């Protein structure tokens, strides 16, 4: 029996088991008004329209209506939110132009993600599949007072559905579509004892063959193979005390994202290089494959591109409810293991750049070195209290937070070519090694140089052990001076300790030269040899490494993060005259803080400073026309200092010595606006939003390895679109066979700059064009238990790219991650009783 047949058989069995009873049909398609939305943007439950924070809130019904199945999907319906691929298949989240592009454990995210109040520390574990989600909230702007460090851009809060004490109930959703789409989500709620205990279990399986054919081996990229299981146990121990236990497990084992390449500088350092036995160089190979994007194909070394990880999370939450004070304690433990994250960085079937974890461990083990397995652990404890005092005029939140994180054996290589071996044409090195040219006075004999090759061995591997510890205390209070005016003041004090040990393995150039009969010149470059000799190099043999160098350093940071908000609530006859049901306006001054860290710059550890964001914001929230119209908006300006960015430079070894490192980029201004609107007119609903981000550097000076400086302040912000907008229109009507709800969604994102090194901004190809997506969906609800949906995404089947990396001075190419082509499917959901 085939895999698909097994899946469809389980689908039919599940549907038959669930079909125990049928509820009456819906009686009316009319939506009278917008419902109240409850959010926790200030660490307590409040109405969205009474919360002076720019927040987008999506409930479970919103997610179903929009067809959102993963957290990456919400970028199309939330203003000023960008989710883009990184150098691996993990995603980078940006809010209002602030986030973190690099996916590496030495660098903290710029947008915090919380699952049931638990902070997810690493960016490459952020995009958890949406299993049994009750709500997703996107908070825009620094959230450093109540949520802590690493929330300089904002925060994303994901809450799963809580168990119910009342009755057995469950739900199943099955999705089948083209490109091998086969998804299954199921949940069940189990009352345990006397309406005081309940257990909720959920599971998710996602399968997709992939969208993009790989011409190198006929494999398919952009596939999905993911499983997740969650359990939540709720126990009302007494009228005052509740225990909430949550466990989550997920596993992902897929190919890499798959990217296309485009030549932007054919004369760049690595663009002219070749490998033993290859008749062309990297730039020529990339240029020959540039049209693959339009064909929905990629050219990837499949063994060099994959994404694999297993994650666990366990949390125990105690809640004590008093007359005027509620106390909450959250103890959480998480770990990641069975890790493997790697991407074919050059986005071609040319063996040029290998910097993933597999190549690091493979190279070391081939040389008789056991690096062990990478593992990551985190333990956190938060104690928080909410209370109302002074005749309920003061709403106070205060508490303390502690976290310790350990990352063991994180491997990172910089291996280029065929197992570290590349060929350099004499013309490339003529200017640097031979200023007068190669054999300038030999006439025709100089033509012999066309058959010469400078062999290059470039291979280094490092293993890191990282320890992070955070301690913080916080307090925030909102005081109602009158019915119309409220003042909120907050303060958080944070201490961070970071420690990193790095074990660096460098190649033994002399041993390699003796093995292959080559004479070493400098920096891994060997004396020129005829091409036939170069093609005969046995690159399949292990790379010889020197004895390891061990370096260790530690840093400590501390930060005081204040916030103040003045809020006005509309009252009086003027609101009734204007048909306004509720009005709120606010002015906020806040600060965000992201911890510094310890990176690697060539062969030395490199400390980088914390990021600081000072935000000034004006916002409003309006419900009008009998709660049929909701209009929320904000304008903001942020001073963004000590920006942490991944940079590329040429090291002291010459043009072939390419160094990727993390450093601070000086200062910038990020300013803009966002607007969200919802209109309900009987059976018609319109959701629209728009975001504008104007981000520019005030100071971006790069200090190069040779001691010189380079001004990059005219460079655009990377992966930050200037404009985003979206509109969704749906209409629901009753028919003899049930409720029908067609929905059309349009989203737009302007162009994005993806340059990484200092030269990328000089090339037009370092900017990816804007994208316009049309998605269509029809929901059919024959009764209150069944929902059958048909969808088509990317209706026009346009070719767009979601992210990428441009290196103008090193690779000379832009690698671009394509978005999915037109894809369609059917979704069947059943809930009982």
C-alpha positions, 0 to 999 in steps of 0.5 A: 500500500502506498504512503498516500493510500495509507493516509487516505485510509486513516482519513476515512477511518477518522471521519467515520469515527468522528461522525457520531452525531449531526447538529442542526444547520446554521439558522442565519448568515448575518453577522450583526457586529464585531466581537470583543477581542481579549488580548494579553499584550500587557500580561493581563487579560483586557479588551483589544480596544482598551489596550494602548499597544499596537497589536494584531490579534487572531483567534482560532476562527480567524485562523480557520477563515484565513486558512493559516496553518503555520506561523509563517502564514500570518505575514500576509495579514499583519501589517509591518510583519516580515517573515523571510528565509535565512541562510537555512530553512529557518525563518527570520521574523521582522516587525517594523523593520527590526528583527534578526536576519542570521539564524545562529545560536550566538545571536538572539532574535529581535522579535520574541516568540512566546508559547503559552507565556514561555519564551522561545530562546532561539530563532531557528526554533521559533516557527512552531506549527500551529497545533490547537492554537487558540490565538496568535497576537503580534505586538509591534514596537519594543516590549522590553518592560513586561516581556524583557530582552530580545523584544526590540522589534516586538513580540509574538504570543501564541496560546493553545486552547485550554482544557474544558471541564465540561464535556468530552469534545474533539476536532479533526482537520484533514487537508489534501492538495496538489504537490503531495499535500497531506495534513492531519490535525486532531485534538480531544478534550477529556474531563478527568474528575468532577469538573475539576480536572481536564486534559487536552491532547492534540497532534499534527502531521504535515506532508508535502512532496515539494514545489521545485524540481532539482535538476541535479538529481531529480529530487524535489525541494521546499518539501515538508515532513513534520510531526507535532504533539501537544498536551495540556492538563488543567487542575482546579485544586481549589477556588484559589489555586490552579495547576496548568501543565503543558508539554510539546514535542515536534520533529522536522526532517526535510530537505533545505529550502532550495534557492536560485542564483543570479550573477551580479558581479562575475569578477568577484573573488569566488565567482571565477574559481573552479573545482577539480574536473569542472570545465566552468567556474562558479559564475559561468555555472550560475549564469547558465542556471538563472532561468531555472526560477521561471521554470520552477526548478533549482540546481542544488547539491542535495546532500548539502541542503537539509533541515532537521531538528527535534524539540521538546518543551515542558512547562508547569504554571501555578495560578493563585487567585486572591481578592485583590492579587493574582500570582502566577509562576511559570517553570519551563524546560526545553531542549533541541536535539537531533539537529542538522541545519544546512543550505547549499549556500551557492544555490547551484550544483557547483560545489563552492560553499559549504558552511552547514553543520553536516560538513563540519562533523563530516570533515572532523570525523573523516580526520579521526576527530569525534565532535559529538552531537549538538544539543541545546537546553533551556530552563526558565522561571518567572514569577508574576503578580497582577493586582488592583489597588486604590479602589481599582484605580491602579492596575499593577503587574510586577515580578521576576524572571530567570533563565539559563541556556546551554548550547553544547557542541554547535559546529560551524565550518567554512569549507569551500570547493570540493572538500576544501579544494578550489582552483584559482585562475592566474589572472585573478591573482596576478594583481595581488601576488604578482603586481607586475603581472605573470611573466610580462616579458615572455611574449607567447610563452605567457600564453602558457599561463592559461593552462596554469592553476593556483590550487587553494585549500580553504577549510576550517571547522569550529565547535562552540559551547555557549552558556547564557544566563539572564536575571530580571525584575520588572514592574508596571502600573496603570493608574486611572486618574479619571474615567478618560485618562490613564497613565502607565509607567513601567521599568525592567532591570536585566542582567545577562551573563554570556560565556563561549568556548570555541575549539578551532580546527585549521587545515594543515597546509604543509601536510596537504601539500606534501600529500598532493605534491604541491608547494604552499605559498601563503594563506592556503594558496599553492604554487601554480600547477598545470590544469591536468595536475590540479584535476588529479588532486585527490580531494576525496581524502580527509582534510588534514587538520592542525591541533585545535586552538581553544579560546574562551571568553565571557561577557556581562551586560545590564540594562534598565528599560523604562516605558511610559504611556498616556491613554485617553478614553473617549467619553461624551456626546460627541462620540454618539454624534459621530456614531463612535462606540468606543475611542481610545488614543495613546502616546507611548515612550518605551525602550527595547533591549537585546543582549550583546554576545560573542561571535567568531571573526576569522580565528578570534572571538569577537564581542558585539554590544547590545542593541538599544531601541528608543521608541516614540509612538502615537496610536488610536483605536476606534469602534464605530457604526454599532460595532460594525467598523473597527479602525486601529492605527499607529505612527512611530519613530525609533532610534535604533543603536548598536544594530547587530548585523551579520557582515562579510569581509576579506580577511588578511589572507587576501581575496580568497580569505572570506570572513563572515562575522557578527558586529554592531552597525552603528545607529539608524532611524526606523519610522513609519505607520500602520493601519488595520480596518475591519468592516462588517455589513450584514453578511459582508466582511472586509479586513484591510491593513497597510504598513509603512516602514522608513528605515535608514542608517545614521551611522554604519561604519565597518572596520575591516580586518586590515584596519581600514574603515568602510562607510555603509550608511547609504545602504538600505535596511536588509529584508525590510519592505517599505510598504505592506498591505492586505485586503480580504473580502468574504461574503456568507450566505445560507443555502439549502445545503448549508452556509457558504463563505467565499473569501478572496485575499490580496497581499502586497509587499514592496521590494527588499534588499538582501545584500550582505557584504559592503559591495552588494548595494552597488548591484541591482540584483541585490534587491528582490522585487515586490510581490502581489499574492492572490489567495482564494478560499471557499468554506462550506458549513453544512452544519455546526460540526462540519466545515469543508474548504477549497483553496487556491493560493498564488492564484496567478501563479506568479514567480516571487522570492521571499528572501535571499543573500547577495554577496557582491564582493565575494561570491558575486551572486544573489541567492534567492528563495522562491515562494510557492507556485499556485497550489490548491487543495481541499480541507475537511474539518469535523468537531464533536459533539 
